[in-house]
Amino acid sequence: GIVMYSNILVALDGSDTSSRALDAALNLASETGARLTPVYVVDFLVPAYDTYGYDPSILIDAFREEGLRVTEDAAKRMKARDVAGTPRISNVAPAGEDVAQHIVGLAGEINADLIVMGTHGRRGFQRL
């Protein structure tokens, strides 16, 4: 029998990998009737952040723009597939919270029973 999910969280970062992860999550959600919550995670702990005299707000704006683009794309793809749910943009605490931990925390908040991760090369985004 098919495994039933009711809430699926998919972590997105704008990469091709995360785009494929979204496709996989959309397929699952449409098959099982689950709600889908795509989350674009804004991770401030990037190397450029340490550069002397660098304005982090430029970086944050770039992330936010990318996040809006990614979540709008996710919303369109969800609508096309008739999948319920709301994409979110989420900030990782600058205190050095791990992205993976952050996502697990979010999953708990929305009672997700499945997390789909688009793994990629950016800093320490481990497979769960």
C-alpha positions in Angstrom: 0.0 0.0 0.0 1.0 3.6 -0.4 2.5 5.4 2.5 0.3 8.3 3.6 1.8 11.6 4.5 -0.2 14.6 5.7 2.5 17.3 5.9 5.6 17.4 3.7 8.3 20.0 4.2 10.8 20.6 1.4 13.9 22.6 1.9 14.8 24.8 -1.0 17.9 26.9 -1.8 17.4 27.9 -5.4 19.7 25.2 -6.9 18.9 22.7 -9.5 19.1 20.0 -6.8 16.4 21.7 -4.8 14.3 22.2 -7.8 14.4 18.4 -8.3 13.6 17.9 -4.6 10.6 20.2 -5.1 9.4 18.0 -8.0 9.8 14.9 -5.9 7.9 16.5 -3.0 5.1 17.7 -5.4 4.7 14.2 -6.8 4.4 12.8 -3.3 2.0 15.5 -2.2 -0.3 15.1 -5.2 -0.3 11.2 -4.8 -1.0 11.3 -1.0 -3.1 14.5 -0.8 -0.5 15.9 1.7 0.0 19.6 2.3 3.4 20.8 1.1 5.4 23.5 2.8 8.4 24.6 0.7 10.9 26.5 2.9 13.6 28.7 1.5 16.3 28.9 4.2 18.3 32.1 4.4 21.7 31.1 5.7 23.8 34.1 6.7 26.8 32.1 7.6 28.5 32.4 4.2 32.2 33.2 3.8 31.7 36.7 2.4 30.1 37.6 5.7 33.5 37.6 7.4 35.1 39.9 4.9 36.3 43.1 6.5 34.3 46.1 5.6 31.6 44.0 3.9 28.0 45.2 4.2 26.0 42.1 5.2 22.7 43.8 4.3 23.6 43.5 0.6 23.9 39.8 1.1 20.7 39.6 3.1 18.8 41.5 0.3 20.2 39.1 -2.3 19.1 36.1 -0.3 15.7 37.6 0.2 15.2 38.3 -3.5 16.3 34.8 -4.3 14.0 33.5 -1.6 11.0 35.4 -3.1 11.9 34.1 -6.6 12.2 30.5 -5.3 9.0 30.6 -3.2 6.9 32.2 -6.0 8.1 29.5 -8.4 7.2 26.8 -5.8 3.8 28.4 -5.3 3.1 28.3 -9.1 4.2 24.7 -9.4 2.0 23.8 -6.4 -1.0 25.5 -8.0 -0.4 23.7 -11.3 -0.4 20.4 -9.5 -3.3 21.3 -7.2 -1.2 20.8 -4.1 -2.1 22.7 -0.9 0.3 24.6 1.3 2.2 27.8 1.7 5.8 28.4 0.8 7.8 30.2 3.5 11.1 32.0 3.8 13.0 31.2 7.0 16.1 32.8 8.5 18.7 30.7 10.2 19.8 32.4 13.4 23.1 34.2 12.9 24.3 32.6 16.1 25.5 29.6 14.1 22.5 27.4 14.3 22.9 24.5 11.8 20.7 24.7 8.7 19.7 21.0 9.1 18.7 21.6 12.7 16.8 24.6 11.8 14.8 22.7 9.2 14.0 19.9 11.7 12.7 22.6 14.1 10.5 24.0 11.4 9.2 20.5 10.6 8.2 20.2 14.2 6.4 23.5 14.1 4.2 22.4 11.2 4.0 18.8 12.3 5.6 17.6 9.1 5.9 13.9 8.8 8.3 14.0 5.9 11.3 16.2 5.2 12.6 16.4 1.6 16.1 18.0 1.4 17.6 19.2 -1.8 21.3 18.5 -0.9 23.9 20.6 -2.5 27.4 21.9 -2.0 26.7 25.0 0.1 28.2 24.9 3.6 27.4 21.8 5.7 23.8 21.1 4.5 23.9 17.5 5.6 21.7 14.7 4.6 19.4 14.0 7.5 
